[in-house]
Amino acid sequence: MTQPESSSKQPVDPSRRDRLKPLELIGFAVVLSVFAGLVVLMATREIALAGIFAGAAFIVTVMVVALVGLGGKPSAEDEAARKDLQHPDDVWH
């Protein structure tokens, strides 16, 4: 039996948009946390409380964005990569 040649596989290079996507999501969380911190700071004039709310808003935003991202349907490339991981062509010795 012959095994398929592994040289036919091309490495997948993510696009610039795909590489910067995590930074965009973190930036979104930072903007929302700064907004929450400023709202609390304007309302109470306590810096410590504003920092606590900003930190909590950052964590909650990151968690919500991550959960929404997990809920999406995977692309065709992701499904192909998962199949490749489940049934690798190379035999490990």
Gaussian input, Z-matrix of N, CA and C with variables (Angstrom, degrees):
# hf/3-21g

backbone

0 1
 N
 C     1     B1
 C     2     B2     1     A1
 N     3     B3     2     A2     1     D1
 C     4     B4     3     A3     2     D2
 C     5     B5     4     A4     3     D3
 N     6     B6     5     A5     4     D4
 C     7     B7     6     A6     5     D5
 C     8     B8     7     A7     6     D6
 N     9     B9     8     A8     7     D7
 C    10    B10     9     A9     8     D8
 C    11    B11    10    A10     9     D9
 N    12    B12    11    A11    10    D10
 C    13    B13    12    A12    11    D11
 C    14    B14    13    A13    12    D12
 N    15    B15    14    A14    13    D13
 C    16    B16    15    A15    14    D14
 C    17    B17    16    A16    15    D15
 N    18    B18    17    A17    16    D16
 C    19    B19    18    A18    17    D17
 C    20    B20    19    A19    18    D18
 N    21    B21    20    A20    19    D19
 C    22    B22    21    A21    20    D20
 C    23    B23    22    A22    21    D21
 N    24    B24    23    A23    22    D22
 C    25    B25    24    A24    23    D23
 C    26    B26    25    A25    24    D24
 N    27    B27    26    A26    25    D25
 C    28    B28    27    A27    26    D26
 C    29    B29    28    A28    27    D27
 N    30    B30    29    A29    28    D28
 C    31    B31    30    A30    29    D29
 C    32    B32    31    A31    30    D30
 N    33    B33    32    A32    31    D31
 C    34    B34    33    A33    32    D32
 C    35    B35    34    A34    33    D33
 N    36    B36    35    A35    34    D34
 C    37    B37    36    A36    35    D35
 C    38    B38    37    A37    36    D36
 N    39    B39    38    A38    37    D37
 C    40    B40    39    A39    38    D38
 C    41    B41    40    A40    39    D39
 N    42    B42    41    A41    40    D40
 C    43    B43    42    A42    41    D41
 C    44    B44    43    A43    42    D42
 N    45    B45    44    A44    43    D43
 C    46    B46    45    A45    44    D44
 C    47    B47    46    A46    45    D45
 N    48    B48    47    A47    46    D46
 C    49    B49    48    A48    47    D47
 C    50    B50    49    A49    48    D48
 N    51    B51    50    A50    49    D49
 C    52    B52    51    A51    50    D50
 C    53    B53    52    A52    51    D51
 N    54    B54    53    A53    52    D52
 C    55    B55    54    A54    53    D53
 C    56    B56    55    A55    54    D54
 N    57    B57    56    A56    55    D55
 C    58    B58    57    A57    56    D56
 C    59    B59    58    A58    57    D57
 N    60    B60    59    A59    58    D58
 C    61    B61    60    A60    59    D59
 C    62    B62    61    A61    60    D60
 N    63    B63    62    A62    61    D61
 C    64    B64    63    A63    62    D62
 C    65    B65    64    A64    63    D63
 N    66    B66    65    A65    64    D64
 C    67    B67    66    A66    65    D65
 C    68    B68    67    A67    66    D66
 N    69    B69    68    A68    67    D67
 C    70    B70    69    A69    68    D68
 C    71    B71    70    A70    69    D69
 N    72    B72    71    A71    70    D70
 C    73    B73    72    A72    71    D71
 C    74    B74    73    A73    72    D72
 N    75    B75    74    A74    73    D73
 C    76    B76    75    A75    74    D74
 C    77    B77    76    A76    75    D75
 N    78    B78    77    A77    76    D76
 C    79    B79    78    A78    77    D77
 C    80    B80    79    A79    78    D78
 N    81    B81    80    A80    79    D79
 C    82    B82    81    A81    80    D80
 C    83    B83    82    A82    81    D81
 N    84    B84    83    A83    82    D82
 C    85    B85    84    A84    83    D83
 C    86    B86    85    A85    84    D84
 N    87    B87    86    A86    85    D85
 C    88    B88    87    A87    86    D86
 C    89    B89    88    A88    87    D87
 N    90    B90    89    A89    88    D88
 C    91    B91    90    A90    89    D89
 C    92    B92    91    A91    90    D90
 N    93    B93    92    A92    91    D91
 C    94    B94    93    A93    92    D92
 C    95    B95    94    A94    93    D93
 N    96    B96    95    A95    94    D94
 C    97    B97    96    A96    95    D95
 C    98    B98    97    A97    96    D96
 N    99    B99    98    A98    97    D97
 C   100   B100    99    A99    98    D98
 C   101   B101   100   A100    99    D99
 N   102   B102   101   A101   100   D100
 C   103   B103   102   A102   101   D101
 C   104   B104   103   A103   102   D102
 N   105   B105   104   A104   103   D103
 C   106   B106   105   A105   104   D104
 C   107   B107   106   A106   105   D105
 N   108   B108   107   A107   106   D106
 C   109   B109   108   A108   107   D107
 C   110   B110   109   A109   108   D108
 N   111   B111   110   A110   109   D109
 C   112   B112   111   A111   110   D110
 C   113   B113   112   A112   111   D111
 N   114   B114   113   A113   112   D112
 C   115   B115   114   A114   113   D113
 C   116   B116   115   A115   114   D114
 N   117   B117   116   A116   115   D115
 C   118   B118   117   A117   116   D116
 C   119   B119   118   A118   117   D117
 N   120   B120   119   A119   118   D118
 C   121   B121   120   A120   119   D119
 C   122   B122   121   A121   120   D120
 N   123   B123   122   A122   121   D121
 C   124   B124   123   A123   122   D122
 C   125   B125   124   A124   123   D123
 N   126   B126   125   A125   124   D124
 C   127   B127   126   A126   125   D125
 C   128   B128   127   A127   126   D126
 N   129   B129   128   A128   127   D127
 C   130   B130   129   A129   128   D128
 C   131   B131   130   A130   129   D129
 N   132   B132   131   A131   130   D130
 C   133   B133   132   A132   131   D131
 C   134   B134   133   A133   132   D132
 N   135   B135   134   A134   133   D133
 C   136   B136   135   A135   134   D134
 C   137   B137   136   A136   135   D135
 N   138   B138   137   A137   136   D136
 C   139   B139   138   A138   137   D137
 C   140   B140   139   A139   138   D138
 N   141   B141   140   A140   139   D139
 C   142   B142   141   A141   140   D140
 C   143   B143   142   A142   141   D141
 N   144   B144   143   A143   142   D142
 C   145   B145   144   A144   143   D143
 C   146   B146   145   A145   144   D144
 N   147   B147   146   A146   145   D145
 C   148   B148   147   A147   146   D146
 C   149   B149   148   A148   147   D147
 N   150   B150   149   A149   148   D148
 C   151   B151   150   A150   149   D149
 C   152   B152   151   A151   150   D150
 N   153   B153   152   A152   151   D151
 C   154   B154   153   A153   152   D152
 C   155   B155   154   A154   153   D153
 N   156   B156   155   A155   154   D154
 C   157   B157   156   A156   155   D155
 C   158   B158   157   A157   156   D156
 N   159   B159   158   A158   157   D157
 C   160   B160   159   A159   158   D158
 C   161   B161   160   A160   159   D159
 N   162   B162   161   A161   160   D160
 C   163   B163   162   A162   161   D161
 C   164   B164   163   A163   162   D162
 N   165   B165   164   A164   163   D163
 C   166   B166   165   A165   164   D164
 C   167   B167   166   A166   165   D165
 N   168   B168   167   A167   166   D166
 C   169   B169   168   A168   167   D167
 C   170   B170   169   A169   168   D168
 N   171   B171   170   A170   169   D169
 C   172   B172   171   A171   170   D170
 C   173   B173   172   A172   171   D171
 N   174   B174   173   A173   172   D172
 C   175   B175   174   A174   173   D173
 C   176   B176   175   A175   174   D174
 N   177   B177   176   A176   175   D175
 C   178   B178   177   A177   176   D176
 C   179   B179   178   A178   177   D177
 N   180   B180   179   A179   178   D178
 C   181   B181   180   A180   179   D179
 C   182   B182   181   A181   180   D180
 N   183   B183   182   A182   181   D181
 C   184   B184   183   A183   182   D182
 C   185   B185   184   A184   183   D183
 N   186   B186   185   A185   184   D184
 C   187   B187   186   A186   185   D185
 C   188   B188   187   A187   186   D186
 N   189   B189   188   A188   187   D187
 C   190   B190   189   A189   188   D188
 C   191   B191   190   A190   189   D189
 N   192   B192   191   A191   190   D190
 C   193   B193   192   A192   191   D191
 C   194   B194   193   A193   192   D192
 N   195   B195   194   A194   193   D193
 C   196   B196   195   A195   194   D194
 C   197   B197   196   A196   195   D195
 N   198   B198   197   A197   196   D196
 C   199   B199   198   A198   197   D197
 C   200   B200   199   A199   198   D198
 N   201   B201   200   A200   199   D199
 C   202   B202   201   A201   200   D200
 C   203   B203   202   A202   201   D201
 N   204   B204   203   A203   202   D202
 C   205   B205   204   A204   203   D203
 C   206   B206   205   A205   204   D204
 N   207   B207   206   A206   205   D205
 C   208   B208   207   A207   206   D206
 C   209   B209   208   A208   207   D207
 N   210   B210   209   A209   208   D208
 C   211   B211   210   A210   209   D209
 C   212   B212   211   A211   210   D210
 N   213   B213   212   A212   211   D211
 C   214   B214   213   A213   212   D212
 C   215   B215   214   A214   213   D213
 N   216   B216   215   A215   214   D214
 C   217   B217   216   A216   215   D215
 C   218   B218   217   A217   216   D216
 N   219   B219   218   A218   217   D217
 C   220   B220   219   A219   218   D218
 C   221   B221   220   A220   219   D219
 N   222   B222   221   A221   220   D220
 C   223   B223   222   A222   221   D221
 C   224   B224   223   A223   222   D222
 N   225   B225   224   A224   223   D223
 C   226   B226   225   A225   224   D224
 C   227   B227   226   A226   225   D225
 N   228   B228   227   A227   226   D226
 C   229   B229   228   A228   227   D227
 C   230   B230   229   A229   228   D228
 N   231   B231   230   A230   229   D229
 C   232   B232   231   A231   230   D230
 C   233   B233   232   A232   231   D231
 N   234   B234   233   A233   232   D232
 C   235   B235   234   A234   233   D233
 C   236   B236   235   A235   234   D234
 N   237   B237   236   A236   235   D235
 C   238   B238   237   A237   236   D236
 C   239   B239   238   A238   237   D237
 N   240   B240   239   A239   238   D238
 C   241   B241   240   A240   239   D239
 C   242   B242   241   A241   240   D240
 N   243   B243   242   A242   241   D241
 C   244   B244   243   A243   242   D242
 C   245   B245   244   A244   243   D243
 N   246   B246   245   A245   244   D244
 C   247   B247   246   A246   245   D245
 C   248   B248   247   A247   246   D246
 N   249   B249   248   A248   247   D247
 C   250   B250   249   A249   248   D248
 C   251   B251   250   A250   249   D249
 N   252   B252   251   A251   250   D250
 C   253   B253   252   A252   251   D251
 C   254   B254   253   A253   252   D252
 N   255   B255   254   A254   253   D253
 C   256   B256   255   A255   254   D254
 C   257   B257   256   A256   255   D255
 N   258   B258   257   A257   256   D256
 C   259   B259   258   A258   257   D257
 C   260   B260   259   A259   258   D258
 N   261   B261   260   A260   259   D259
 C   262   B262   261   A261   260   D260
 C   263   B263   262   A262   261   D261
 N   264   B264   263   A263   262   D262
 C   265   B265   264   A264   263   D263
 C   266   B266   265   A265   264   D264
 N   267   B267   266   A266   265   D265
 C   268   B268   267   A267   266   D266
 C   269   B269   268   A268   267   D267
 N   270   B270   269   A269   268   D268
 C   271   B271   270   A270   269   D269
 C   272   B272   271   A271   270   D270
 N   273   B273   272   A272   271   D271
 C   274   B274   273   A273   272   D272
 C   275   B275   274   A274   273   D273
 N   276   B276   275   A275   274   D274
 C   277   B277   276   A276   275   D275
 C   278   B278   277   A277   276   D276

   B1=1.4456
   B2=1.5242
   B3=1.2662
   B4=1.4593
   B5=1.5166
   B6=1.3097
   B7=1.4538
   B8=1.5123
   B9=1.3245
   B10=1.4557
   B11=1.5260
   B12=1.3165
   B13=1.4507
   B14=1.5223
   B15=1.3226
   B16=1.4575
   B17=1.5187
   B18=1.3438
   B19=1.4530
   B20=1.5248
   B21=1.3357
   B22=1.4559
   B23=1.5244
   B24=1.3250
   B25=1.4588
   B26=1.5209
   B27=1.3103
   B28=1.4535
   B29=1.5288
   B30=1.3241
   B31=1.4623
   B32=1.5276
   B33=1.3001
   B34=1.4568
   B35=1.5193
   B36=1.3116
   B37=1.4591
   B38=1.5182
   B39=1.3407
   B40=1.4605
   B41=1.5230
   B42=1.3105
   B43=1.4556
   B44=1.5272
   B45=1.3007
   B46=1.4679
   B47=1.5257
   B48=1.3152
   B49=1.4690
   B50=1.5320
   B51=1.3347
   B52=1.4609
   B53=1.5243
   B54=1.3247
   B55=1.4660
   B56=1.5174
   B57=1.3228
   B58=1.4593
   B59=1.5265
   B60=1.3069
   B61=1.4632
   B62=1.5393
   B63=1.3454
   B64=1.4622
   B65=1.5315
   B66=1.3273
   B67=1.4648
   B68=1.5226
   B69=1.3249
   B70=1.4605
   B71=1.5290
   B72=1.3238
   B73=1.4592
   B74=1.5261
   B75=1.3374
   B76=1.4663
   B77=1.5264
   B78=1.3226
   B79=1.4683
   B80=1.5178
   B81=1.3222
   B82=1.4664
   B83=1.5238
   B84=1.3253
   B85=1.4645
   B86=1.5283
   B87=1.3334
   B88=1.4677
   B89=1.5270
   B90=1.3257
   B91=1.4692
   B92=1.5228
   B93=1.3196
   B94=1.4666
   B95=1.5250
   B96=1.3311
   B97=1.4661
   B98=1.5286
   B99=1.3264
   B100=1.4677
   B101=1.5253
   B102=1.3125
   B103=1.4618
   B104=1.5291
   B105=1.3188
   B106=1.4677
   B107=1.5268
   B108=1.3333
   B109=1.4595
   B110=1.5174
   B111=1.3292
   B112=1.4663
   B113=1.5219
   B114=1.3251
   B115=1.4650
   B116=1.5298
   B117=1.3209
   B118=1.4650
   B119=1.5225
   B120=1.3201
   B121=1.4647
   B122=1.5201
   B123=1.3120
   B124=1.4640
   B125=1.5292
   B126=1.3244
   B127=1.4603
   B128=1.5210
   B129=1.3319
   B130=1.4618
   B131=1.5182
   B132=1.3076
   B133=1.4694
   B134=1.5319
   B135=1.3240
   B136=1.4679
   B137=1.5240
   B138=1.3285
   B139=1.4621
   B140=1.5290
   B141=1.3302
   B142=1.4636
   B143=1.5310
   B144=1.3019
   B145=1.4549
   B146=1.5336
   B147=1.3230
   B148=1.4665
   B149=1.5274
   B150=1.3297
   B151=1.4635
   B152=1.5192
   B153=1.3166
   B154=1.4635
   B155=1.5298
   B156=1.3273
   B157=1.4616
   B158=1.5235
   B159=1.3304
   B160=1.4641
   B161=1.5282
   B162=1.3264
   B163=1.4699
   B164=1.5221
   B165=1.3141
   B166=1.4615
   B167=1.5308
   B168=1.3166
   B169=1.4649
   B170=1.5217
   B171=1.3270
   B172=1.4640
   B173=1.5266
   B174=1.3154
   B175=1.4712
   B176=1.5242
   B177=1.3179
   B178=1.4701
   B179=1.5249
   B180=1.3246
   B181=1.4666
   B182=1.5177
   B183=1.3279
   B184=1.4614
   B185=1.5286
   B186=1.3232
   B187=1.4620
   B188=1.5296
   B189=1.3207
   B190=1.4628
   B191=1.5252
   B192=1.3257
   B193=1.4655
   B194=1.5283
   B195=1.3303
   B196=1.4660
   B197=1.5284
   B198=1.3124
   B199=1.4635
   B200=1.5222
   B201=1.3192
   B202=1.4587
   B203=1.5311
   B204=1.3305
   B205=1.4531
   B206=1.5133
   B207=1.3137
   B208=1.4624
   B209=1.5165
   B210=1.3135
   B211=1.4586
   B212=1.5091
   B213=1.3200
   B214=1.4563
   B215=1.5113
   B216=1.3214
   B217=1.4543
   B218=1.5270
   B219=1.3272
   B220=1.4659
   B221=1.5279
   B222=1.3134
   B223=1.4611
   B224=1.5274
   B225=1.3128
   B226=1.4660
   B227=1.5251
   B228=1.3345
   B229=1.4652
   B230=1.5256
   B231=1.3447
   B232=1.4604
   B233=1.5215
   B234=1.3161
   B235=1.4693
   B236=1.5256
   B237=1.3328
   B238=1.4691
   B239=1.5193
   B240=1.3201
   B241=1.4611
   B242=1.5256
   B243=1.3248
   B244=1.4662
   B245=1.5199
   B246=1.3309
   B247=1.4593
   B248=1.5206
   B249=1.3260
   B250=1.4571
   B251=1.5273
   B252=1.3152
   B253=1.4625
   B254=1.5291
   B255=1.3105
   B256=1.4593
   B257=1.5214
   B258=1.3194
   B259=1.4630
   B260=1.5299
   B261=1.3177
   B262=1.4705
   B263=1.5257
   B264=1.3334
   B265=1.4669
   B266=1.5103
   B267=1.3091
   B268=1.4638
   B269=1.5238
   B270=1.2962
   B271=1.4731
   B272=1.5179
   B273=1.3163
   B274=1.4584
   B275=1.5268
   B276=1.2931
   B277=1.4583
   B278=1.4935
   A1=108.97
   A2=114.96
   A3=119.01
   A4=109.17
   A5=114.54
   A6=119.87
   A7=108.59
   A8=116.89
   A9=118.83
   A10=110.28
   A11=114.83
   A12=119.49
   A13=109.65
   A14=115.11
   A15=119.26
   A16=111.50
   A17=117.72
   A18=119.93
   A19=112.10
   A20=117.73
   A21=120.02
   A22=112.25
   A23=117.46
   A24=120.54
   A25=109.46
   A26=114.68
   A27=120.48
   A28=108.20
   A29=117.73
   A30=118.68
   A31=110.01
   A32=115.40
   A33=120.79
   A34=108.60
   A35=115.76
   A36=120.91
   A37=108.09
   A38=117.28
   A39=118.31
   A40=110.76
   A41=115.23
   A42=119.78
   A43=109.60
   A44=114.95
   A45=119.06
   A46=110.45
   A47=116.26
   A48=120.23
   A49=110.74
   A50=116.69
   A51=120.30
   A52=111.43
   A53=116.74
   A54=119.60
   A55=112.05
   A56=118.24
   A57=121.26
   A58=113.15
   A59=118.08
   A60=121.54
   A61=112.39
   A62=120.21
   A63=118.76
   A64=112.91
   A65=117.07
   A66=119.49
   A67=111.35
   A68=116.99
   A69=120.09
   A70=110.61
   A71=116.62
   A72=120.13
   A73=111.58
   A74=116.61
   A75=119.85
   A76=109.97
   A77=116.90
   A78=120.66
   A79=111.74
   A80=116.73
   A81=121.53
   A82=110.37
   A83=117.31
   A84=121.38
   A85=110.81
   A86=116.75
   A87=120.10
   A88=110.39
   A89=116.76
   A90=120.33
   A91=110.44
   A92=117.78
   A93=120.06
   A94=112.09
   A95=117.10
   A96=118.82
   A97=111.23
   A98=117.44
   A99=119.94
   A100=109.78
   A101=117.24
   A102=120.51
   A103=111.14
   A104=116.90
   A105=120.28
   A106=110.51
   A107=116.72
   A108=119.95
   A109=112.08
   A110=117.38
   A111=120.33
   A112=111.88
   A113=117.03
   A114=120.09
   A115=110.13
   A116=116.88
   A117=120.02
   A118=110.31
   A119=118.08
   A120=121.23
   A121=111.14
   A122=117.82
   A123=120.76
   A124=111.53
   A125=116.84
   A126=120.20
   A127=112.25
   A128=118.10
   A129=119.84
   A130=114.01
   A131=119.19
   A132=124.99
   A133=112.69
   A134=116.49
   A135=120.63
   A136=108.51
   A137=115.17
   A138=120.40
   A139=111.60
   A140=116.55
   A141=119.73
   A142=111.11
   A143=116.74
   A144=121.14
   A145=110.73
   A146=116.10
   A147=120.16
   A148=110.11
   A149=118.01
   A150=121.35
   A151=112.21
   A152=116.47
   A153=120.61
   A154=110.40
   A155=116.82
   A156=119.93
   A157=111.29
   A158=117.52
   A159=120.40
   A160=110.20
   A161=116.58
   A162=120.06
   A163=112.24
   A164=115.77
   A165=119.64
   A166=110.78
   A167=117.46
   A168=120.77
   A169=110.57
   A170=117.67
   A171=120.69
   A172=110.70
   A173=116.56
   A174=120.66
   A175=111.07
   A176=116.67
   A177=120.09
   A178=110.52
   A179=117.22
   A180=119.98
   A181=111.52
   A182=117.54
   A183=120.26
   A184=110.56
   A185=117.14
   A186=120.21
   A187=111.56
   A188=117.84
   A189=120.82
   A190=110.39
   A191=117.09
   A192=120.37
   A193=110.29
   A194=117.41
   A195=120.64
   A196=111.24
   A197=117.15
   A198=119.84
   A199=111.75
   A200=117.81
   A201=120.53
   A202=109.55
   A203=116.86
   A204=120.15
   A205=112.96
   A206=117.18
   A207=120.39
   A208=112.44
   A209=116.73
   A210=120.61
   A211=114.05
   A212=117.56
   A213=120.51
   A214=112.70
   A215=115.00
   A216=120.42
   A217=109.07
   A218=118.43
   A219=119.83
   A220=111.29
   A221=115.25
   A222=120.02
   A223=109.91
   A224=115.48
   A225=120.54
   A226=110.96
   A227=116.87
   A228=120.34
   A229=111.03
   A230=116.34
   A231=119.59
   A232=111.62
   A233=116.55
   A234=119.59
   A235=111.25
   A236=116.71
   A237=119.81
   A238=110.69
   A239=117.14
   A240=120.22
   A241=111.20
   A242=116.60
   A243=119.46
   A244=111.20
   A245=117.40
   A246=120.11
   A247=110.52
   A248=115.90
   A249=120.86
   A250=110.48
   A251=117.42
   A252=120.58
   A253=111.38
   A254=117.02
   A255=119.91
   A256=112.18
   A257=117.09
   A258=121.65
   A259=109.30
   A260=117.36
   A261=118.43
   A262=111.00
   A263=114.48
   A264=119.79
   A265=112.60
   A266=116.23
   A267=119.99
   A268=110.48
   A269=115.19
   A270=121.21
   A271=108.13
   A272=116.26
   A273=120.34
   A274=109.42
   A275=115.67
   A276=120.41
   A277=110.65
   D1=139.15
   D2=177.86
   D3=-101.94
   D4=146.29
   D5=178.34
   D6=-98.74
   D7=147.83
   D8=179.29
   D9=-65.11
   D10=147.38
   D11=-178.51
   D12=-72.34
   D13=133.19
   D14=-179.67
   D15=-83.12
   D16=-10.28
   D17=-179.66
   D18=-74.22
   D19=-14.06
   D20=-179.70
   D21=-74.33
   D22=-15.61
   D23=179.96
   D24=-80.66
   D25=132.31
   D26=176.85
   D27=-100.18
   D28=139.08
   D29=176.58
   D30=-66.49
   D31=142.31
   D32=-178.89
   D33=-89.21
   D34=119.58
   D35=176.48
   D36=-102.69
   D37=118.37
   D38=179.45
   D39=-68.48
   D40=149.90
   D41=178.62
   D42=-73.15
   D43=168.97
   D44=179.61
   D45=-62.12
   D46=-38.21
   D47=178.78
   D48=-62.45
   D49=-42.14
   D50=179.15
   D51=-65.96
   D52=-36.39
   D53=179.82
   D54=-71.55
   D55=-32.59
   D56=-177.30
   D57=-89.98
   D58=-5.72
   D59=-177.93
   D60=-57.36
   D61=-45.30
   D62=178.42
   D63=-62.02
   D64=-36.38
   D65=178.29
   D66=-67.05
   D67=-35.55
   D68=176.70
   D69=-63.73
   D70=-41.90
   D71=-179.13
   D72=-68.09
   D73=-39.85
   D74=176.74
   D75=-66.47
   D76=-39.64
   D77=176.65
   D78=-61.07
   D79=-40.82
   D80=176.38
   D81=-60.54
   D82=-43.19
   D83=179.14
   D84=-65.35
   D85=-38.60
   D86=179.08
   D87=-64.93
   D88=-43.66
   D89=-179.85
   D90=-61.76
   D91=-44.45
   D92=178.98
   D93=-65.90
   D94=-36.52
   D95=179.73
   D96=-70.51
   D97=-38.10
   D98=176.63
   D99=-64.43
   D100=-41.15
   D101=177.31
   D102=-60.38
   D103=-46.44
   D104=179.61
   D105=-63.35
   D106=-41.56
   D107=178.44
   D108=-63.23
   D109=-41.12
   D110=179.12
   D111=-67.03
   D112=-38.28
   D113=178.24
   D114=-62.73
   D115=-45.38
   D116=179.48
   D117=-67.63
   D118=-38.46
   D119=178.82
   D120=-63.77
   D121=-41.92
   D122=178.77
   D123=-67.88
   D124=-32.84
   D125=-177.15
   D126=-79.70
   D127=-38.37
   D128=-172.61
   D129=-112.94
   D130=-20.38
   D131=-176.08
   D132=62.54
   D133=24.84
   D134=176.71
   D135=-112.49
   D136=118.11
   D137=-175.73
   D138=-68.75
   D139=-39.50
   D140=-178.69
   D141=-63.06
   D142=-43.53
   D143=179.69
   D144=-66.00
   D145=-38.92
   D146=177.67
   D147=-64.27
   D148=-39.54
   D149=177.30
   D150=-64.68
   D151=-39.92
   D152=178.52
   D153=-63.68
   D154=-44.79
   D155=179.60
   D156=-67.77
   D157=-36.42
   D158=177.99
   D159=-64.45
   D160=-43.80
   D161=178.32
   D162=-64.13
   D163=-42.95
   D164=178.81
   D165=-64.78
   D166=-40.65
   D167=178.96
   D168=-65.24
   D169=-37.63
   D170=177.95
   D171=-62.97
   D172=-47.73
   D173=-178.62
   D174=-63.82
   D175=-44.59
   D176=-179.69
   D177=-64.03
   D178=-41.36
   D179=179.98
   D180=-65.06
   D181=-42.68
   D182=178.49
   D183=-62.43
   D184=-42.22
   D185=179.42
   D186=-64.93
   D187=-43.41
   D188=-179.17
   D189=-65.18
   D190=-43.68
   D191=179.64
   D192=-63.19
   D193=-39.80
   D194=178.92
   D195=-65.97
   D196=-41.92
   D197=179.74
   D198=-68.06
   D199=-37.38
   D200=177.01
   D201=-66.52
   D202=-38.70
   D203=177.68
   D204=-65.04
   D205=-35.41
   D206=177.78
   D207=-71.09
   D208=-26.01
   D209=-176.89
   D210=-78.90
   D211=-11.28
   D212=-177.69
   D213=-75.84
   D214=160.78
   D215=178.46
   D216=-77.42
   D217=132.36
   D218=-179.76
   D219=-68.68
   D220=149.19
   D221=179.37
   D222=-75.58
   D223=172.23
   D224=179.84
   D225=-64.25
   D226=-35.20
   D227=177.87
   D228=-65.19
   D229=-41.04
   D230=178.48
   D231=-64.24
   D232=-42.35
   D233=179.37
   D234=-64.36
   D235=-39.01
   D236=177.86
   D237=-65.82
   D238=-39.12
   D239=178.78
   D240=-66.64
   D241=-37.20
   D242=178.28
   D243=-66.81
   D244=-39.89
   D245=177.23
   D246=-64.40
   D247=-37.72
   D248=179.07
   D249=-65.15
   D250=-36.11
   D251=179.22
   D252=-73.28
   D253=-33.93
   D254=-178.25
   D255=-73.90
   D256=-32.99
   D257=-178.65
   D258=-130.63
   D259=77.12
   D260=-179.27
   D261=-68.05
   D262=146.87
   D263=-179.80
   D264=-74.83
   D265=-34.96
   D266=-177.76
   D267=-79.27
   D268=141.76
   D269=177.32
   D270=-95.53
   D271=124.40
   D272=-179.84
   D273=-84.01
   D274=131.67
   D275=179.52
   D276=-110.10

